[in-house]
């Protein structure tokens, strides 16, 4: 029984031993003298076993033996390699001597991360038998200062602690903690990948003239602040991420010999401010993301000639401080996202004789570019090329351009102008909008022309698909009378559009929901039409369709009272309106800054009523006054933002008074006005108006001087705006106010007395006398006051009151005056220099006035004028044949020159003369 038990025990012991031996196969690990190894070769026949070093523990100087015994299988193993990423050293090891048997140091061996702690390793000795050192080895040990390659190594050597290939052409590994500036020795041709990776103590690097290639990630994370290149450099290529995320600071100059940069070569370098390419550059290719994501890069510049052909995707993306870029003439394409997210990149220019043919998708997306003049070589602008360029204001289109893809200028909310080369056979610019050659089709609307008050299109006939693509700030739109076709998706991605207005009074284009693709809901949009079109029962079906599709249909309105009576206003948005027509017989009109549409009390044929709405007057729409036949003067008190085609082009209109501070730039300026019209503006604005409006093809008289009656020394004037008179009384008329009526009933020569307005300022709608003290004055005038404060302080101090019975009443439209109950009305006779009683209704013209007198105050049929402080100069009374110059001019007692004196008393040669 005992023998049987012994046999079973022996068998079990042999089985367990066999299991242990068989477990020691390739890939298994074991530890010997504190170092962990991984079996790489296990030969139970020849016992030629090999292991790779995994993890080394210990402290101080550690020497790895060439052979180690595995106690698990009692086999000896030759140490021939490191295990790669798993090969680590403990923190307390200061010097590591690798075994003579070592042949290969695998990829990422001795790679230390921050989590590894403060590793104290300062030096590594590499044996003579090592034939292969793979990339990214010894990265991270923050105190490693030198490598020693034992003599006799056929592939490698160490020079001043740096590992080179035996022939010195390859710089393999630079110790991460080797401090100070380093100069790559001459003869070195290749700085291998990862050579200076995370070199934390490197302060500067000088590249020898012999170096031709800098490998991938060679200086990534390196702490060097400066890189310089020897004169006559031979550098041809810089690899992927070569200097990425390094600490390069300030400016670098890349040598002219450089031919290409690989992806992300200078990516994410936070302190780099300038990159220069030396004169005579051989750089042909800038690869994807080569110079992207540099927080402080301001300048990238070729300092001379260049043969650059390709700027790869994302090359300068995410450089928030880059301000300018000049594209070399040899570049054939700007690829996708090249300048994306460069908010300060305001200026991009192209060298003469440019070769570039395409601006690819998102090339300038989110850039800060303000203006770009595309060269004559460009044929294509791809989709979203200038997407969300928030500062882009104008684009110059060359004659070579054939294709602009959808959304090329999406969300360019400040873009106001496409400047198209005059020789272009396909495109043209119309008020800054991109149209076809004959300007009948609108292809692209620059979003910056959208205005919260009114957005008005020039007289085109067709709106192309995607013409308003991505115009987020478009809230309203007014179509010209010419429009007859709006294509599908014309208003794609216009989410804030709230109103559409039509100037046409007859046929309107078809409106459908698909035209507003991915935009505002049609039920949020109001359609404004002309009253004539809305009232036409032939349009009932269309109006009903509009009511079903849109929020509302709202017709224009005609003012029935006031100085703008007869003017038709078309709402252009919820708050603004424009003059669209005129159907009255007045000779003058005053357009106020605002106008009110009165509420409709009765429902129309569609059961609709319209509320009372106050609008700001902002526009003179196409043909607004073109049909006027009696109108002579137009006063625009509003600050007008738009003047449409032939808006003032009426032969009867001679004088236009514009009180707006800024002239409107309009592409059809030559047809807005009629030839020879007088345009009166504020003196401070004359130059600005002339600069924009005085073009070769018109004959406008743009001036600040409003002429007064030059045939008489005294006249009555009134304007619907504040005016000022020249301060020097020798240069024109002066304003006077009637202030004393006590002699109006005098039995002998009844009169009214005038007093000078001391500040030469007359508020709006106040009638005054004007008097020329010097008969030689020929340019008597007044001007539109700059501030329009309507200040009556001075004239009220002189006795003016708008409600008093006896006063001079100014008129700004043709007015019939005559005697009425309780008052007599007097009309000024300039020839006689007197106010004459208007016994029957008399018509006086606009911008003049009449004298109102209470019946009890005056019963005279004529009232003479006297002026405070003005002497007649009469010294003697002579008969008609008195001895004096009989050819001298005659004046009446008020100093007015009389061409043909009849019966009465006159002044000649300073003496009183009686003609019987």
Buried (B, 14 or more C-beta within 10 A) or exposed (E): EEEEEEEEEEEEEEEEEEEEBEEBEEEBBBBBEEBBBBBBBBEEEEEEBBBBBBBBBBEEEBEBBBEBBBEEBEBEBBBBBBBBEBBBBBBBBBBBBBBBBBBBBBBBBBBBEEEBEEBBBBBBBBBBBBEEBBBBBBBBBBBBBBBBBBEEBEBBBBEEBBBBBEEBBBBBBBBBBBEEEBEBBEEBBBBBBBBBBBBBBBBBBBBBBBBBBBBBBBBBBBBBBBBBBBEEBBBBBBBBBBBBBBBBBEEBBBBBBBBBBBBBBBBBBBBBBBBBBBEBBBBBBBBBBBBBBBBBBBBBEBBEBBBBBBBBBBBBBBBBBBBBBBBBBBBBBBBBBBBBBBBBBBBBEBBEEBBBBBBBBBBBBBBBBBBBBBBBBBBBBBBBBBBBBBBBBBBBBBBBBEEBBBBBBBBBBBBBBBBBBEEBEEBBBBBBBBBBEEBBBBBBBBBBBBBBBBBBBBBBBBBBBBBBBBBBBBBBBBBBBBBBBBBBBBBBBBBBBBBBBBBBBEEBBEBEEEBBBEBBEBEBBBBBBBBBBBEBEEBEEBBEBBBEBBBBBBBBBBBEEBBBBBBBBBBBBBBBBBBBBBEBEBBBBBBBEBBBBEEBEEEEEEEBEBEEBEBBBBBBBBBBBBEBEEBBBBBBBBBBBBBBBBBBBBEEBBBBBBBBEEBBBBBBBBBBBBEEBBBBBBBEBBEBBBEBBBEEEBEBEBBBBBBBBBEBBBBBBBBBBBBBBBEEBEEBBBBBBBBBBEBBBEEEEBBBBBBBBEBBBBBBBBBBBBBBBEEEBEEBBBBBBBEBEEBBEBBEEBEBEEEEBBBBBBBBBBBEBBBEEEBBBBBBEBEBBBBBBBEEEBEBEBBBBBBBBBEEBBEBEBBBBBBEEBEBEEEEEBEEEBEBEEEEBBBBBBBBBBEEBEEBBBBBBEBBBEEE
